[in-house]
Amino acid sequence: MKLFTNIHAVALATSCLTLSALSVTGVALAVPSAQAATAYVSNEKDNSISLIDLDSLEVVDTIEVGQRPRGITFNADFTQLYICASDDDRVQVLDIRSRKIVDELPSGEDPEQFALHPDGQHLYIANEEDALVTVVDIPSRQVVAQIEVGVEPEGMAISPDGTLAINSSETTSMLHWIDTQSLQLVHNTRVDQRPRHIEFTQDGSRFWASSEIGGSVAVVDVASRAIIHTLRFQIRGVHSDKIQPVGIKLSADGRLAYIALGPANHIAVVDAQSFKILDYLLVGRRVWHMAFSPDEKLLLTTNGISGDVSVIDVERRKVVKSIRVGRYPWGLAVKP
Amino acid sequence: MISLCHSACRPLAACSILLALHCNGAMSAMAAPSGTSSAATYSTPTSVTITSTAQSLDLSIGYLELLQPRPPLLSNVIPEPTDSGLQGARLGIDDNNAGGRFLGQHYQLREQRSPDLSVLLDQARLWQNAGVQLLIVNLPADALLQLSKQFPANEVLLFNIGAADNVLRSGPCRSNLLHTLPSRAMLTDALGQWLTSKRLKNWFLVHGQRPEDLAYRDSLQRSAKRFGSRISESKAWSFSTDLRRAAQREVPLFTQASDYDVLVVSDEPGDFGEYLLYNSWLPRPVVGTQGLTPVGWHRVVEQWGAAQLQSRFQQRAGRWMNSNDYAAWIALRSIGEAVAELNHGDPDSVRRHLLNDAFQLAGYKGRKLSYRSWNGQLRQPIPLIHPRALVSQSPQEGFLHPRNELDSLGFDQPESQCQNLISGAVL
């Protein structure tokens, strides 16, 4: 509640600024809290991770990591952060308490995105330059399988029950369905050009997949393996070719979806049941990925070209702050 | 007709008609190929190999190149590759196969390069009889037309990756001919837009004497008119001096004029143009075939995922990818996308699929690419580069177009004598 009222105040103070990504500085935001949630942001061209305190909405630390960090994800108990250090061809393990890199995992070449299996032991890694998905057993640091997929594998998602992994290959324009038991491809779905991110619904019955150049998002039914809806977007004053969906976030209650539209510099807010587009929110330039605060009151976005993170008040659908981070912020993960 | 386009391409025009592209990218699903080897245990790395389904498709694509003698050049310090285009085609085959194996589609490249055109024409005929009907063609314009006329309409589809000639795009167009290499007009328009947006509108034009230099010069003149620039001086380069030794003495005298914003050079083979930089009478930027250069592709392009393509190419070819390589690669990718949808390689069906408005292709240039239905030219953004960095990419912001901003580069429909290739009537 405290957070909400603070945001409210900021939004009021800046309600006249609606044209560009908002930058609110010098506003005292929050009472310090002993257990503030923290957002971790990977800065692709700075080889660093920025830490944002979600009470104060300030950068509180910047940690040097490996080369070209992109995908990042926490382990189950939030004691470690896994980082795809793409140009180092490995996954780094950041210890949250000490804020130090404590370990490295094999990853195959050029890891870009990955997903942690619900068993907490297996990382599924998309190797962009090798047309492979690499499965790594974390405790033993062993590669247990490499599965051939299409050219430039990018997105990676695992169903909540852990049975199904979906990988997208950008140049082949396919979604590859991997059975996590047999570690075999069981199905392929062709989608619009350059598929990027994949996100499962909480109940695992569907997943959403964005196509960057195709300008669309496919909603796929898992049981029938069929595309049940294709979302397209239209923003007044933005050429349709510049609407390039990448990141996707679904609210926990299954009601809303948020789609990051890349160089269109907007987030689309979508009714996840009727697929009606409810709103477009202007954020920073070339918006990549998103993450919710633990209470889902805030949605953060990484804006690659403007080098900042936009903070959206979810309830009011307003951008309330932009926070400067490193160069080319890409991935986002929030620790409660 | 020209004035029509003029108003359409005017910078900062208030026109805000934005027609959404209705790309109902036909989506389909397919079962995974059977016969995958299993990862039986969790102990050793296992590579899962994919074999094709029973209904597999084997598609051979031809590559034809006329090997031409290279004239002696003054700026010959950095040698040009001898396999431009070919390496791009090979990578395109690799990429198509990487996706094709999930669909039971297999691609193979047949290559024929010769200094003798008749060998190539004969080879094309032999290939056609053997069912090779999709050809990647690296030929000069006259030879390309000869090849195109050799085949009845719709029996063979040619992708031009070697000839930038404007005449091939402005008419008469051949319906069995698509162009993935940008025309000269697209290049000079890309440059012209940038110069206009920088308010560098008073040009000093220096051109060589070879036919291609004159063609590039003509194209520059067209672009100057289109985007409201003025060519205040135009001079032909005719020196026979070895500029490697004498540029500092000769070039200032040659470029003497009362004033100009920019030195625009037309020297396609790269004979003297490199020596204009830093030697002009007035300290002005050099643009055109040297200095700031509009290109189809270059190593410095790395946005929009291009870094991945660059590194795949580097690994395969051991050198940088250039515009001809890119044109060949994107031609193969066009074929790959069409065949993935059609599940066969019939040249007329492929042609119709590619020319259809719904066709969309990702090509690492930041927006979807498609073909112009009136002249078969691939629409594409044009990078403006110097040898170590990307400077800009055209179309420039503010150059609007009622249908597609990419059509502000090159021959727009009203300017082209060719009409709708989809009907296939023009032959």
HADDOCK unambig.tbl for C-alpha pairs under 7 A between the chains (distance, minus, plus):
assign (segid A and resid 129 and name CA) (segid B and resid 308 and name CA) 6.55 0.50 0.50
assign (segid A and resid 143 and name CA) (segid B and resid 45 and name CA) 5.56 0.50 0.50
assign (segid A and resid 144 and name CA) (segid B and resid 42 and name CA) 5.08 0.50 0.50
assign (segid A and resid 144 and name CA) (segid B and resid 43 and name CA) 5.74 0.50 0.50
assign (segid A and resid 144 and name CA) (segid B and resid 44 and name CA) 5.49 0.50 0.50
assign (segid A and resid 144 and name CA) (segid B and resid 45 and name CA) 4.74 0.50 0.50
assign (segid A and resid 144 and name CA) (segid B and resid 46 and name CA) 6.81 0.50 0.50
assign (segid A and resid 145 and name CA) (segid B and resid 39 and name CA) 6.65 0.50 0.50
assign (segid A and resid 145 and name CA) (segid B and resid 45 and name CA) 4.65 0.50 0.50
assign (segid A and resid 145 and name CA) (segid B and resid 46 and name CA) 4.68 0.50 0.50
assign (segid A and resid 145 and name CA) (segid B and resid 47 and name CA) 6.53 0.50 0.50
assign (segid A and resid 146 and name CA) (segid B and resid 45 and name CA) 6.46 0.50 0.50
assign (segid A and resid 146 and name CA) (segid B and resid 46 and name CA) 5.69 0.50 0.50
assign (segid A and resid 146 and name CA) (segid B and resid 47 and name CA) 5.12 0.50 0.50
assign (segid A and resid 146 and name CA) (segid B and resid 48 and name CA) 6.73 0.50 0.50
assign (segid A and resid 147 and name CA) (segid B and resid 47 and name CA) 5.94 0.50 0.50
assign (segid A and resid 147 and name CA) (segid B and resid 48 and name CA) 5.26 0.50 0.50
assign (segid A and resid 148 and name CA) (segid B and resid 48 and name CA) 6.14 0.50 0.50
assign (segid A and resid 148 and name CA) (segid B and resid 49 and name CA) 6.82 0.50 0.50
assign (segid A and resid 150 and name CA) (segid B and resid 98 and name CA) 5.56 0.50 0.50
assign (segid A and resid 150 and name CA) (segid B and resid 99 and name CA) 5.06 0.50 0.50
assign (segid A and resid 151 and name CA) (segid B and resid 95 and name CA) 6.50 0.50 0.50
assign (segid A and resid 151 and name CA) (segid B and resid 98 and name CA) 6.15 0.50 0.50
assign (segid A and resid 151 and name CA) (segid B and resid 99 and name CA) 6.68 0.50 0.50
assign (segid A and resid 172 and name CA) (segid B and resid 99 and name CA) 5.07 0.50 0.50
assign (segid A and resid 182 and name CA) (segid B and resid 38 and name CA) 6.60 0.50 0.50
assign (segid A and resid 182 and name CA) (segid B and resid 39 and name CA) 6.42 0.50 0.50
assign (segid A and resid 183 and name CA) (segid B and resid 39 and name CA) 6.22 0.50 0.50
assign (segid A and resid 184 and name CA) (segid B and resid 36 and name CA) 6.91 0.50 0.50
assign (segid A and resid 184 and name CA) (segid B and resid 38 and name CA) 6.71 0.50 0.50
assign (segid A and resid 185 and name CA) (segid B and resid 32 and name CA) 6.27 0.50 0.50
assign (segid A and resid 186 and name CA) (segid B and resid 31 and name CA) 6.96 0.50 0.50
assign (segid A and resid 186 and name CA) (segid B and resid 32 and name CA) 5.05 0.50 0.50
assign (segid A and resid 187 and name CA) (segid B and resid 30 and name CA) 6.55 0.50 0.50
assign (segid A and resid 187 and name CA) (segid B and resid 31 and name CA) 4.77 0.50 0.50
assign (segid A and resid 187 and name CA) (segid B and resid 32 and name CA) 4.23 0.50 0.50
assign (segid A and resid 188 and name CA) (segid B and resid 29 and name CA) 6.27 0.50 0.50
assign (segid A and resid 188 and name CA) (segid B and resid 30 and name CA) 5.60 0.50 0.50
assign (segid A and resid 188 and name CA) (segid B and resid 31 and name CA) 6.06 0.50 0.50
assign (segid A and resid 188 and name CA) (segid B and resid 32 and name CA) 5.83 0.50 0.50
assign (segid A and resid 189 and name CA) (segid B and resid 28 and name CA) 6.39 0.50 0.50
assign (segid A and resid 189 and name CA) (segid B and resid 29 and name CA) 4.32 0.50 0.50
assign (segid A and resid 189 and name CA) (segid B and resid 30 and name CA) 6.05 0.50 0.50
assign (segid A and resid 190 and name CA) (segid B and resid 27 and name CA) 5.72 0.50 0.50
assign (segid A and resid 190 and name CA) (segid B and resid 28 and name CA) 5.47 0.50 0.50
assign (segid A and resid 190 and name CA) (segid B and resid 29 and name CA) 5.73 0.50 0.50
assign (segid A and resid 191 and name CA) (segid B and resid 27 and name CA) 5.41 0.50 0.50
assign (segid A and resid 192 and name CA) (segid B and resid 25 and name CA) 5.68 0.50 0.50
assign (segid A and resid 193 and name CA) (segid B and resid 361 and name CA) 6.36 0.50 0.50
assign (segid A and resid 193 and name CA) (segid B and resid 362 and name CA) 5.82 0.50 0.50
assign (segid A and resid 194 and name CA) (segid B and resid 362 and name CA) 6.43 0.50 0.50
assign (segid A and resid 213 and name CA) (segid B and resid 362 and name CA) 5.96 0.50 0.50
assign (segid A and resid 213 and name CA) (segid B and resid 367 and name CA) 5.91 0.50 0.50
assign (segid A and resid 213 and name CA) (segid B and resid 368 and name CA) 5.47 0.50 0.50
assign (segid A and resid 214 and name CA) (segid B and resid 368 and name CA) 6.96 0.50 0.50
assign (segid A and resid 239 and name CA) (segid B and resid 18 and name CA) 6.27 0.50 0.50
assign (segid A and resid 240 and name CA) (segid B and resid 20 and name CA) 5.64 0.50 0.50
assign (segid A and resid 240 and name CA) (segid B and resid 21 and name CA) 6.78 0.50 0.50
assign (segid A and resid 241 and name CA) (segid B and resid 367 and name CA) 5.69 0.50 0.50
assign (segid A and resid 241 and name CA) (segid B and resid 368 and name CA) 6.59 0.50 0.50
assign (segid A and resid 242 and name CA) (segid B and resid 367 and name CA) 6.69 0.50 0.50
